[in-house]
Amino acid sequence: MHALTYERRRLTGIRSTWLVLAAVVLVDAAVAALTVRQPSLADPMRVLTAGVPLLPLPIAALGAGVVGALSYGHEVRYPVLQPLLVPARRRLGLLLAKLLLSAVYSVLLVAATLAVDAGVYAVVLHRRPALEPALLGFAALAVTAGWIGLLAAALLRSAAAGMLVLLTLPVLVEPAVRLLRDGSLTGDRLRAAHWHRLFPVDTGHAWLYGPLSGLHSTASLSPRGMLLLAAGPVLLLLLGYLAVLLRRRGV
């Protein structure tokens, strides 16, 4: 509870948290406004998530990842808690608090961008966009990006390194996508699962994953495969941090 209280105060008390939120909302609204004015691109999902195929991740997910990386980079740059974090259990408790509040921040960031983008859609087209179950997958992607930025910064002890990992991982995902697509995870039985609607992996929403937008042949990737693909980097980074946890005397 002390770690959660500390992290909540730290997260809400520094300017970068609010600057990233404002920047993401403004850029998201601008992209949504440009997208909705093009009839060929004015798909509700594309507008609500402000998808830009040139970016490795959606704008909201990038913002969540940046805040996640800064979360641990702040501890490394200003080690005021160093004497209190010698026991490994305290560092692990701080990490869990950061993971929890990073997820909360990511969800709130997604909610803010969806609300703004929906407003842009309604103002321009004079009708409300239809909310799709795939938006839950969009929120999950933002949470995953926040955790990747946070864990990478914790492992490498640098916020810049955490952001670099966040930007490069989606590009490295393509070989894994092809492997999963050609393996047993892409069977018709898995593709027929009812919960596949939670993840925008069909041809109409493949653009959501940045560099994967041009890989139309991978659109048949099953939702379970996409879930494993998103959770894999998080688990690897978490195991890497736990492996070095006992060797360090600080964050």
C-alpha atoms as a printed R data frame, in Angstrom:
    type eleno elety resid chain resno       x       y       z
1   ATOM     1    CA   MET     A     1   0.000   0.000   0.000
2   ATOM     2    CA   HIS     A     2   2.884   2.377   0.690
3   ATOM     3    CA   ALA     A     3   4.285   1.623  -2.761
4   ATOM     4    CA   LEU     A     4   0.905   2.285  -4.398
5   ATOM     5    CA   THR     A     5   0.497   5.559  -2.525
6   ATOM     6    CA   TYR     A     6   3.997   6.659  -3.478
7   ATOM     7    CA   GLU     A     7   3.550   5.734  -7.130
8   ATOM     8    CA   ARG     A     8   0.163   7.446  -7.345
9   ATOM     9    CA   ARG     A     9   1.619  10.659  -5.949
10  ATOM    10    CA   ARG     A    10   4.675  10.443  -8.182
11  ATOM    11    CA   LEU     A    11   2.604   9.731 -11.299
12  ATOM    12    CA   THR     A    12   0.171  12.581 -10.703
13  ATOM    13    CA   GLY     A    13   2.777  14.995  -9.388
14  ATOM    14    CA   ILE     A    14   5.168  15.208 -12.334
15  ATOM    15    CA   ARG     A    15   4.557  17.292 -15.448
16  ATOM    16    CA   SER     A    16   5.448  14.592 -17.997
17  ATOM    17    CA   THR     A    17   2.367  12.561 -17.067
18  ATOM    18    CA   TRP     A    18   0.030  15.390 -18.035
19  ATOM    19    CA   LEU     A    19   2.122  16.613 -20.964
20  ATOM    20    CA   VAL     A    20   2.062  13.172 -22.589
21  ATOM    21    CA   LEU     A    21  -1.691  12.950 -21.987
22  ATOM    22    CA   ALA     A    22  -2.297  16.347 -23.587
23  ATOM    23    CA   ALA     A    23   0.012  15.612 -26.532
24  ATOM    24    CA   VAL     A    24  -1.586  12.231 -27.229
25  ATOM    25    CA   VAL     A    25  -5.126  13.626 -27.098
26  ATOM    26    CA   LEU     A    26  -4.272  16.561 -29.384
27  ATOM    27    CA   VAL     A    27  -2.416  14.442 -31.957
28  ATOM    28    CA   ASP     A    28  -5.123  11.784 -31.819
29  ATOM    29    CA   ALA     A    29  -7.808  14.399 -32.478
30  ATOM    30    CA   ALA     A    30  -5.835  15.839 -35.397
31  ATOM    31    CA   VAL     A    31  -5.340  12.415 -36.990
32  ATOM    32    CA   ALA     A    32  -9.008  11.537 -36.446
33  ATOM    33    CA   ALA     A    33 -10.086  14.823 -38.056
34  ATOM    34    CA   LEU     A    34  -7.906  14.170 -41.104
35  ATOM    35    CA   THR     A    35  -9.058  10.568 -41.378
36  ATOM    36    CA   VAL     A    36 -12.785  11.196 -41.074
37  ATOM    37    CA   ARG     A    37 -12.712  13.699 -43.946
38  ATOM    38    CA   GLN     A    38 -11.507  11.003 -46.360
39  ATOM    39    CA   PRO     A    39 -14.453   8.787 -47.333
40  ATOM    40    CA   SER     A    40 -12.194   5.848 -48.199
41  ATOM    41    CA   LEU     A    41 -10.631   5.903 -44.708
42  ATOM    42    CA   ALA     A    42 -13.576   6.993 -42.567
43  ATOM    43    CA   ASP     A    43 -14.055   3.598 -40.944
44  ATOM    44    CA   PRO     A    44 -15.214   4.068 -37.317
45  ATOM    45    CA   MET     A    45 -12.438   1.855 -35.933
46  ATOM    46    CA   ARG     A    46  -9.792   3.712 -37.909
47  ATOM    47    CA   VAL     A    47 -11.102   7.071 -36.734
48  ATOM    48    CA   LEU     A    48 -11.589   6.126 -33.077
49  ATOM    49    CA   THR     A    49  -8.097   4.678 -32.718
50  ATOM    50    CA   ALA     A    50  -6.414   7.267 -34.981
51  ATOM    51    CA   GLY     A    51  -4.388   4.577 -36.695
52  ATOM    52    CA   VAL     A    52  -1.308   5.760 -38.568
53  ATOM    53    CA   PRO     A    53   0.316   2.890 -40.503
54  ATOM    54    CA   LEU     A    54   3.695   4.653 -40.496
55  ATOM    55    CA   LEU     A    55   3.919   4.434 -36.699
56  ATOM    56    CA   PRO     A    56   4.963   1.191 -34.981
57  ATOM    57    CA   LEU     A    57   1.992   1.422 -32.584
58  ATOM    58    CA   PRO     A    58  -1.193   3.483 -32.228
59  ATOM    59    CA   ILE     A    59  -0.642   6.954 -30.793
60  ATOM    60    CA   ALA     A    60  -2.337   6.134 -27.485
61  ATOM    61    CA   ALA     A    61  -0.208   2.999 -27.069
62  ATOM    62    CA   LEU     A    62   2.953   5.000 -27.754
63  ATOM    63    CA   GLY     A    63   1.940   7.531 -25.112
64  ATOM    64    CA   ALA     A    64   1.307   4.769 -22.585
65  ATOM    65    CA   GLY     A    65   4.699   3.261 -23.351
66  ATOM    66    CA   VAL     A    66   6.470   6.593 -22.947
67  ATOM    67    CA   VAL     A    67   4.887   7.166 -19.531
68  ATOM    68    CA   GLY     A    68   5.760   3.598 -18.544
69  ATOM    69    CA   ALA     A    69   9.395   4.079 -19.510
70  ATOM    70    CA   LEU     A    70   9.575   7.421 -17.695
71  ATOM    71    CA   SER     A    71   8.066   5.755 -14.632
72  ATOM    72    CA   TYR     A    72  11.198   3.711 -13.969
73  ATOM    73    CA   GLY     A    73  13.579   6.155 -15.586
74  ATOM    74    CA   HIS     A    74  12.494   8.676 -12.962
75  ATOM    75    CA   GLU     A    75  13.678   6.347 -10.177
76  ATOM    76    CA   VAL     A    76  17.042   5.832 -11.862
77  ATOM    77    CA   ARG     A    77  17.614   9.537 -12.492
78  ATOM    78    CA   TYR     A    78  16.526  10.668  -9.026
79  ATOM    79    CA   PRO     A    79  17.444   7.782  -6.685
80  ATOM    80    CA   VAL     A    80  15.943   9.285  -3.518
81  ATOM    81    CA   LEU     A    81  14.512   5.901  -2.559
82  ATOM    82    CA   GLN     A    82  17.833   4.088  -2.932
83  ATOM    83    CA   PRO     A    83  18.399   3.485   0.826
84  ATOM    84    CA   LEU     A    84  14.868   2.135   1.218
85  ATOM    85    CA   LEU     A    85  15.012  -0.269  -1.740
86  ATOM    86    CA   VAL     A    86  17.943  -2.450  -0.719
87  ATOM    87    CA   PRO     A    87  15.656  -5.431   0.142
88  ATOM    88    CA   ALA     A    88  14.581  -7.154  -3.066
89  ATOM    89    CA   ARG     A    89  10.996  -7.516  -1.847
90  ATOM    90    CA   ARG     A    90  10.635  -3.725  -1.702
91  ATOM    91    CA   ARG     A    91  11.880  -3.326  -5.244
92  ATOM    92    CA   LEU     A    92   9.479  -6.025  -6.364
93  ATOM    93    CA   GLY     A    93   6.635  -4.274  -4.547
94  ATOM    94    CA   LEU     A    94   7.517  -1.003  -6.252
95  ATOM    95    CA   LEU     A    95   7.543  -2.744  -9.635
96  ATOM    96    CA   LEU     A    96   4.110  -4.256  -9.027
97  ATOM    97    CA   ALA     A    97   2.747  -0.848  -8.009
98  ATOM    98    CA   LYS     A    98   4.153   0.710 -11.165
99  ATOM    99    CA   LEU     A    99   2.694  -2.065 -13.343
100 ATOM   100    CA   LEU     A   100  -0.736  -1.618 -11.786
101 ATOM   101    CA   LEU     A   101  -0.846   2.164 -12.086
102 ATOM   102    CA   SER     A   102   0.668   2.017 -15.571
103 ATOM   103    CA   ALA     A   103  -2.256  -0.185 -16.628
104 ATOM   104    CA   VAL     A   104  -4.738   2.225 -15.052
105 ATOM   105    CA   TYR     A   105  -3.099   5.203 -16.778
106 ATOM   106    CA   SER     A   106  -3.081   3.374 -20.123
107 ATOM   107    CA   VAL     A   107  -6.793   2.576 -19.875
108 ATOM   108    CA   LEU     A   108  -7.629   6.167 -18.927
109 ATOM   109    CA   LEU     A   109  -5.489   7.430 -21.808
110 ATOM   110    CA   VAL     A   110  -7.338   5.172 -24.236
111 ATOM   111    CA   ALA     A   111 -10.694   6.298 -22.819
112 ATOM   112    CA   ALA     A   112  -9.725   9.954 -23.263
113 ATOM   113    CA   THR     A   113  -8.616   9.474 -26.864
114 ATOM   114    CA   LEU     A   114 -11.707   7.442 -27.724
115 ATOM   115    CA   ALA     A   115 -13.970  10.121 -26.273
116 ATOM   116    CA   VAL     A   116 -12.220  12.903 -28.205
117 ATOM   117    CA   ASP     A   117 -12.087  10.927 -31.454
118 ATOM   118    CA   ALA     A   118 -15.752   9.978 -31.111
119 ATOM   119    CA   GLY     A   119 -16.548  13.671 -30.685
120 ATOM   120    CA   VAL     A   120 -14.621  14.517 -33.850
121 ATOM   121    CA   TYR     A   121 -16.457  11.764 -35.728
122 ATOM   122    CA   ALA     A   122 -19.850  12.988 -34.511
123 ATOM   123    CA   VAL     A   123 -19.134  16.640 -35.324
124 ATOM   124    CA   VAL     A   124 -17.901  15.955 -38.864
125 ATOM   125    CA   LEU     A   125 -20.342  13.227 -39.918
126 ATOM   126    CA   HIS     A   126 -23.259  14.242 -37.657
127 ATOM   127    CA   ARG     A   127 -23.709  10.720 -36.299
128 ATOM   128    CA   ARG     A   128 -22.256   8.669 -33.499
129 ATOM   129    CA   PRO     A   129 -19.676   5.996 -34.335
130 ATOM   130    CA   ALA     A   130 -20.504   2.389 -33.565
131 ATOM   131    CA   LEU     A   131 -18.387   1.055 -30.708
132 ATOM   132    CA   GLU     A   132 -16.914  -2.320 -31.614
133 ATOM   133    CA   PRO     A   133 -15.627  -5.089 -29.304
134 ATOM   134    CA   ALA     A   134 -12.262  -4.696 -31.036
135 ATOM   135    CA   LEU     A   135 -11.754  -1.529 -28.989
136 ATOM   136    CA   LEU     A   136 -11.085  -3.763 -25.983
137 ATOM   137    CA   GLY     A   137  -8.157  -5.173 -27.927
138 ATOM   138    CA   PHE     A   138  -7.015  -1.616 -28.571
139 ATOM   139    CA   ALA     A   139  -7.036  -0.919 -24.812
140 ATOM   140    CA   ALA     A   140  -5.164  -4.166 -24.151
141 ATOM   141    CA   LEU     A   141  -2.548  -3.116 -26.696
142 ATOM   142    CA   ALA     A   142  -2.043   0.202 -24.885
143 ATOM   143    CA   VAL     A   143  -1.647  -1.564 -21.518
144 ATOM   144    CA   THR     A   144   0.873  -3.950 -23.065
145 ATOM   145    CA   ALA     A   145   2.841  -1.043 -24.527
146 ATOM   146    CA   GLY     A   146   2.944   0.664 -21.134
147 ATOM   147    CA   TRP     A   147   4.243  -2.489 -19.481
148 ATOM   148    CA   ILE     A   148   6.870  -3.052 -22.179
149 ATOM   149    CA   GLY     A   149   8.202   0.491 -21.795
150 ATOM   150    CA   LEU     A   150   8.237   0.173 -18.006
151 ATOM   151    CA   LEU     A   151   9.891  -3.265 -17.848
152 ATOM   152    CA   ALA     A   152  12.459  -2.407 -20.511
153 ATOM   153    CA   ALA     A   153  13.424   0.753 -18.612
154 ATOM   154    CA   ALA     A   154  13.616  -1.234 -15.363
155 ATOM   155    CA   LEU     A   155  15.831  -3.890 -16.927
156 ATOM   156    CA   LEU     A   156  18.122  -1.501 -18.802
157 ATOM   157    CA   ARG     A   157  18.009   1.284 -16.181
158 ATOM   158    CA   SER     A   158  17.199   3.931 -18.780
159 ATOM   159    CA   ALA     A   159  13.973   5.570 -19.919
160 ATOM   160    CA   ALA     A   160  15.469   6.155 -23.379
161 ATOM   161    CA   ALA     A   161  16.318   2.465 -23.686
162 ATOM   162    CA   GLY     A   162  12.785   1.563 -22.653
163 ATOM   163    CA   MET     A   163  11.357   3.797 -25.387
164 ATOM   164    CA   LEU     A   164  13.764   2.325 -27.944
165 ATOM   165    CA   VAL     A   165  12.659  -1.207 -27.079
166 ATOM   166    CA   LEU     A   166   9.032  -0.105 -27.376
167 ATOM   167    CA   LEU     A   167   9.637   1.285 -30.870
168 ATOM   168    CA   THR     A   168  11.672  -1.637 -32.199
169 ATOM   169    CA   LEU     A   169   9.642  -4.554 -30.858
170 ATOM   170    CA   PRO     A   170   6.700  -4.120 -33.290
171 ATOM   171    CA   VAL     A   171   9.120  -4.242 -36.226
172 ATOM   172    CA   LEU     A   172  10.629  -7.473 -34.907
173 ATOM   173    CA   VAL     A   173   7.166  -8.960 -34.506
174 ATOM   174    CA   GLU     A   174   6.830  -9.770 -38.209
175 ATOM   175    CA   PRO     A   175   8.904 -13.000 -38.084
176 ATOM   176    CA   ALA     A   176   6.942 -14.124 -35.025
177 ATOM   177    CA   VAL     A   177   3.675 -13.381 -36.823
178 ATOM   178    CA   ARG     A   178   4.724 -15.495 -39.763
179 ATOM   179    CA   LEU     A   179   5.761 -18.311 -37.438
180 ATOM   180    CA   LEU     A   180   2.443 -18.269 -35.610
181 ATOM   181    CA   ARG     A   181   0.515 -17.987 -38.834
182 ATOM   182    CA   ASP     A   182   2.176 -21.065 -40.288
183 ATOM   183    CA   GLY     A   183   1.963 -23.066 -37.041
184 ATOM   184    CA   SER     A   184  -0.850 -24.859 -35.299
185 ATOM   185    CA   LEU     A   185  -2.078 -21.702 -33.573
186 ATOM   186    CA   THR     A   186  -3.840 -20.521 -36.709
187 ATOM   187    CA   GLY     A   187  -6.229 -23.426 -37.172
188 ATOM   188    CA   ASP     A   188  -9.837 -22.934 -38.122
189 ATOM   189    CA   ARG     A   189 -10.914 -24.094 -34.686
190 ATOM   190    CA   LEU     A   190  -9.115 -21.222 -32.979
191 ATOM   191    CA   ARG     A   191 -10.228 -18.696 -35.550
192 ATOM   192    CA   ALA     A   192 -13.807 -19.689 -34.853
193 ATOM   193    CA   ALA     A   193 -13.549 -18.753 -31.170
194 ATOM   194    CA   HIS     A   194 -16.228 -16.274 -30.086
195 ATOM   195    CA   TRP     A   195 -13.766 -13.961 -28.367
196 ATOM   196    CA   HIS     A   196 -11.861 -13.300 -31.584
197 ATOM   197    CA   ARG     A   197 -13.946 -10.128 -31.946
198 ATOM   198    CA   LEU     A   198 -12.017  -8.550 -29.073
199 ATOM   199    CA   PHE     A   199  -8.882  -8.274 -31.197
200 ATOM   200    CA   PRO     A   200  -8.759  -6.275 -34.451
201 ATOM   201    CA   VAL     A   201  -6.771  -8.835 -36.435
202 ATOM   202    CA   ASP     A   202  -8.953  -9.062 -39.531
203 ATOM   203    CA   THR     A   203  -8.080  -7.403 -42.826
204 ATOM   204    CA   GLY     A   204 -10.101  -4.321 -41.977
205 ATOM   205    CA   HIS     A   205  -8.232  -3.649 -38.739
206 ATOM   206    CA   ALA     A   206  -4.767  -5.034 -39.429
207 ATOM   207    CA   TRP     A   207  -3.502  -1.464 -39.889
208 ATOM   208    CA   LEU     A   208  -3.850  -0.991 -36.117
209 ATOM   209    CA   TYR     A   209  -0.543  -2.743 -35.581
210 ATOM   210    CA   GLY     A   210   1.617  -0.279 -37.475
211 ATOM   211    CA   PRO     A   211   4.228  -2.210 -39.486
212 ATOM   212    CA   LEU     A   212   1.829  -5.155 -39.657
213 ATOM   213    CA   SER     A   213  -0.622  -3.057 -41.642
214 ATOM   214    CA   GLY     A   214   0.960  -4.066 -44.926
215 ATOM   215    CA   LEU     A   215   1.154  -7.752 -44.046
216 ATOM   216    CA   HIS     A   216  -2.250  -8.747 -45.399
217 ATOM   217    CA   SER     A   217  -1.159 -12.375 -45.514
218 ATOM   218    CA   THR     A   218  -0.911 -12.391 -41.720
219 ATOM   219    CA   ALA     A   219  -4.471 -11.187 -41.169
220 ATOM   220    CA   SER     A   220  -5.549 -14.785 -40.501
221 ATOM   221    CA   LEU     A   221  -3.531 -14.881 -37.290
222 ATOM   222    CA   SER     A   222  -5.750 -16.281 -34.562
223 ATOM   223    CA   PRO     A   223  -6.695 -14.112 -31.583
224 ATOM   224    CA   ARG     A   224  -4.924 -16.520 -29.264
225 ATOM   225    CA   GLY     A   225  -1.789 -16.169 -31.348
226 ATOM   226    CA   MET     A   226  -2.057 -12.379 -31.208
227 ATOM   227    CA   LEU     A   227  -2.558 -12.557 -27.449
228 ATOM   228    CA   LEU     A   228   0.571 -14.682 -27.050
229 ATOM   229    CA   LEU     A   229   2.405 -12.332 -29.364
230 ATOM   230    CA   ALA     A   230   1.536  -9.363 -27.145
231 ATOM   231    CA   ALA     A   231   2.177 -11.139 -23.843
232 ATOM   232    CA   GLY     A   232   5.465 -12.719 -24.933
233 ATOM   233    CA   PRO     A   233   7.645  -9.571 -24.737
234 ATOM   234    CA   VAL     A   234   6.100  -8.631 -21.379
235 ATOM   235    CA   LEU     A   235   6.892 -12.025 -19.874
236 ATOM   236    CA   LEU     A   236  10.422 -12.055 -21.288
237 ATOM   237    CA   LEU     A   237  11.191  -8.590 -19.924
238 ATOM   238    CA   LEU     A   238   9.674  -9.483 -16.546
239 ATOM   239    CA   LEU     A   239  11.759 -12.655 -16.296
240 ATOM   240    CA   GLY     A   240  14.853 -10.688 -17.291
241 ATOM   241    CA   TYR     A   241  14.232  -8.137 -14.555
242 ATOM   242    CA   LEU     A   242  13.606 -10.824 -11.945
243 ATOM   243    CA   ALA     A   243  16.869 -12.506 -12.965
244 ATOM   244    CA   VAL     A   244  18.886  -9.354 -12.179
245 ATOM   245    CA   LEU     A   245  16.803  -8.267  -9.211
246 ATOM   246    CA   LEU     A   246  18.957 -10.003  -6.592
247 ATOM   247    CA   ARG     A   247  22.200  -8.762  -8.163
248 ATOM   248    CA   ARG     A   248  21.289  -5.107  -7.800
249 ATOM   249    CA   ARG     A   249  21.117  -3.082  -4.646
250 ATOM   250    CA   GLY     A   250  18.872  -0.442  -6.151
251 ATOM   251    CA   VAL     A   251  16.219   0.014  -8.800
